[in-house]
C-alpha cells in the first residue's frame, strides 16, 4: 500500500476544491487514490456530493443542469486522496460537437486514470437506469471498475415506493459483478450518507492501482 495513503482517517468535510481540468493531461498527477462521481445533469449529483462532504457549496448546484463542463477535483485531508466530479450529461443546451468533446475527454479519464478506485453513479430513484446510467454500468463491468450506485431523491417517494424501486434496480443489475454498493439516498434527509461514506473510505484506502 502507498505510504502516503496510510496517514490519517479520512474526513469528508475536509474536502476542498483543488482544480478543474478540461482534459486528461490537465488533471492532477496520477498518484494516490480517487473516486469519481457521474450522473445525468438532473440526477442530483452535486447535491449528493454536498451532503457527503457536509459542504453545501462544494459542488455547485444550478437551476440550469449541465452547466459543469469540466472534470473537477477535490482534495481530502489524507494526502493524494481525492473526490472527482465528472461532467453531467442530458440537459445541457450546447452543440453536439461540444457534447462529443466532453464525452471524448470523459472517456480518456475513465479509461486511462490509474488512480481511479471506483465510480459513484448517481441516478434518480424515480427514473433509474436511463440510457446514460446503463452505459456507465456496462462500461464499469467491461473495465472491472467497482461501481457504487446512489438512488437519489428517495425522499420524493413514499417508503414503500422507494423500496419497490430499489428491488427493481437490484433485479435489473443482478448480472453485473461490478456493482458493489446500491444505496437508497437522499441529500435532503441524509438517508444513505453514512453508508456511502463508509464505502468511499474502503475504496480510497485501497492502495491497488488499476492494471
N, C-alpha and C positions, 0 to 999 in steps of 0.2 A: 504494500500500500504506500502511496506517496506520502512522504513525511509531512508535507505541507497541508495534508488533509486530516491530520491527527491532532490538531492543536486544541480546539475548544468545541464545546457543543454548539450546534447551530441555533441561532435565534433569528427567526424570520422577520421580526420587527426591526432588525438591523439593516434590512435591505435598503440600498441607496442606488440611485441611478449612476451608471458607470459610463456608458457610451451608446450611441446609435450607429448602426452600420448598414449602408445600402447594399453591400455585397460581402462575400466571404472574406476577401482579403482585407477588409476594413474591421473585421471582428477582433476582439482581444486575442492574445496568444492562446493557442490551442492546448492549454495545460489545465490541470486540476479537474474539476467536475462541474457540469452544469445541467440543468433540467429546463426544457423549453415548453412553453405553453402555446397551443394553437387552437383556433376555433373560428367559426364563421363570425362575421362582424357583429351580429346581433345576439350572440350566444351568451354574453355576459362574462367574457374572458377578463376584461380589465377589472370588473367588479370582483371577480373571484380572486385575482392576484392581490387586489387591495385588501380583501378580507383575510387572506392567508398571511399577509405581512402586517396586518393591523395598521395599514397606512392608506387612508382614503385618497391620497394624491399620488401614490406610487405609479400606477399605470393609469394614464389619462382615460377617463370615460368621456364619451361625446354623444351628443344627440345626432351627430352625423356619422353613422357607422362607417368603418373602413378608412377613417382619416389617417390612421397609423400605417405608414408605408415602409418603415424601416425595421430592422431587427434590433430590438432594444435590450441591453444587458444591464443587470442589476447585481451589484456586489453584495455579499453577506459577510458576517463577522468572522467567518473562517476564510483564511486566505485561499484564493483561487477557487472558491465555491460561488456559483452564480445562478440566478434565475434569468430566463430569457423570454421575452415577449415577442412572438412572431407576428407578422402582419396578418390582419384579418381579411377574409375574402367574402364576397357575396353581395354586398350592398354598396360597394364603393362606386361612385359615379365618375369613373375615369375611363380612358381609352382602353381598347383591347390590347394595344401594344404595351401600355403601362402594366396592365394585369399580367401579361405574358412575361414581362421583365421581372415583376415581383416573384412570380412562380419559378422562374429560372433561378433566381438568387436564393429563394427559399429551398429549392431542390438541392442546390450546391451545399447549403448549410446542413440540411438533414443528411445528405449522403456522405459528406466529407469531414464533418466535425467530429474528431475522435474523442473529445472530452464529453460529448453528449451522453448522459447516462439514461435518459428516458424522456418520453414525451407525455405531456398532460394535454389531453384533448377535451376541450370544453364544449358541451352541447346542451341545448335547451331540452329539459326533460319533457316538455310538451311537444317538441318537434325533433326527436332524436334520429340519429343515423341518416342525415342528409347525404347527398352525393359527396359533398366535401368530407364529411365525417367518415364515410365508408372508404373513400380514397386514402385517408390518413391511416385508418385501421389496417387496410391492406398493405400500405407502404411499410408500416411497423412490422407486420407479420413477415413480409418478404425480407426485410433487413434485420430481423431478430432484435428489434429495439423494444425494450419494455414500455408498455403503454398504461397510463392511468386515465380513466375517463371520469370526468366530473359532470354529473347530470344536474345542471344548474337550474335555478328558478323553481326549486321544489316547493317553495312557499306559495307559489301561484296555484298549486293543486291541493285538493284535499288529500289527506294522508293515504287513504285507500287508493285513490287515483295514482298517486306518486308510486306506491308500491307495485301497482299493476304495470305501470310504465317501466319500472326497474326490472321486473320479471320478464317483460317483453324484450328489453335490451339484452338482458342476460341470455335469453334463449337464442336471439339472433347472432350473438357473438361467441357462443359456446365452442365453435370450431377454431377460434383464434387463440393460439397459445401466448401471443404477445400481451394480451390483456391481463395485467397483474392486479389491477385495482379498478373497481367500479363503485363510485361513491355518490350517493344522493347528496346534493349540495345546495345550499342557499347562502348567498353573500349577505342577505338581509337578516336571517335568523341565526347565521353562523353554523347551521347544520353541516356536518361533514368537514369543518375546518380542521379540527384536531386530528381526524383520521388522515386527511390529506397531508398535513404537516409531518406526521409520523412516517408516512410512505416516502415523502420527499427526502427526509433525513436519511432513510435507508439507502436511497439512490445516491445521494450526494456523498455519503460516507463510503461508497463502494469505490475502491481505488483502481478498478479494472478499466483500462482504456478499451475502446471498441477495436475490434480486429479490422 
